[in-house]
Amino acid sequence: MPRPTPLFFGEFGVPVRRRTDEQLASYVAGVLNVCAEHAIDLAFYWQLYDNEYDRAVDGKRNYRGFGLFDVERRVTSVYFLFRFGL
């Protein structure tokens, strides 16, 4: 039975630099599959640009690695999951 309004999954993400490409693909696919199974219309990935850091170490920021683009504005492997499909 269709819903009168769309249902969305607030946000999800995974730290890119702490996982292998296979782990990233499995995680993202798992979230999107659960959304599909429950007829969730939209799922928002957090975050587009990696601009959060835990703390500075030796004067350098320790970026968390959640972005589809890293701090140097290069695409991450999760970007490719969304760009070219799982």
C-alpha positions as CSV (number, residue, x, y, z in Angstrom):
1,M,0.0,0.0,0.0
2,P,1.6,3.3,-1.1
3,R,2.3,5.9,1.6
4,P,0.8,9.4,1.1
5,T,4.3,11.0,1.8
6,P,7.8,9.7,1.1
7,L,9.7,8.0,3.9
8,F,13.4,8.7,4.2
9,F,16.4,7.3,6.2
10,G,17.9,10.3,7.8
11,E,21.6,9.8,7.2
12,F,24.3,7.1,7.2
13,G,28.0,6.9,6.6
14,V,31.2,5.0,7.1
15,P,34.7,6.2,7.6
16,V,36.4,5.5,4.3
17,R,40.0,5.5,5.5
18,R,39.3,2.8,8.1
19,R,37.7,0.2,5.8
20,T,38.7,-1.8,2.7
21,D,36.8,-1.2,-0.5
22,E,35.0,-4.5,-0.1
23,Q,33.9,-3.6,3.5
24,L,32.6,-0.2,2.2
25,A,30.7,-1.8,-0.6
26,S,29.2,-4.3,1.7
27,Y,28.1,-1.7,4.3
28,V,26.6,0.7,1.8
29,A,24.8,-2.2,-0.1
30,G,23.5,-3.5,3.3
31,V,22.0,-0.1,4.2
32,L,20.4,0.4,0.8
33,N,19.1,-3.1,0.7
34,V,17.4,-2.7,4.1
35,C,15.9,0.6,2.8
36,A,14.6,-1.2,-0.3
37,E,13.1,-4.1,1.8
38,H,11.2,-1.6,3.9
39,A,10.1,0.6,1.0
40,I,12.1,3.6,2.2
41,D,12.1,6.1,-0.6
42,L,15.3,8.0,0.1
43,A,18.6,7.4,2.1
44,F,21.0,10.3,2.7
45,Y,24.7,9.6,2.9
46,W,26.8,11.6,5.3
47,Q,28.8,13.4,4.2
48,L,29.7,15.0,0.8
49,Y,33.0,16.6,1.8
50,D,35.3,15.3,4.5
51,N,35.6,18.4,6.7
52,E,35.3,16.9,10.2
53,Y,38.3,15.9,12.4
54,D,38.6,14.2,15.7
55,R,41.6,16.2,17.0
56,A,44.8,17.8,15.9
57,V,47.9,15.5,16.2
58,D,51.3,17.2,15.9
59,G,49.6,20.2,14.4
60,K,47.8,18.2,11.7
61,R,44.1,17.6,11.7
62,N,43.0,14.0,12.0
63,Y,40.2,13.9,9.5
64,R,37.5,11.3,10.1
65,G,37.1,10.2,6.5
66,F,33.4,10.1,5.9
67,G,33.2,12.2,2.8
68,L,32.5,11.2,-0.8
69,F,35.4,13.7,-1.4
70,D,38.5,13.8,0.8
71,V,40.2,16.9,2.2
72,E,42.2,17.2,-1.0
73,R,38.9,17.1,-2.9
74,R,39.7,13.7,-4.5
75,V,36.9,11.2,-4.9
76,T,36.8,8.3,-2.4
77,S,35.9,4.8,-3.1
78,V,32.4,5.3,-1.7
79,Y,31.8,8.0,-4.3
80,F,32.3,5.3,-7.0
81,L,29.7,3.1,-5.3
82,F,27.1,5.7,-5.8
83,R,28.4,6.9,-9.2
84,F,28.6,3.5,-10.9
85,G,26.4,1.4,-8.7
86,L,27.1,-1.3,-6.2
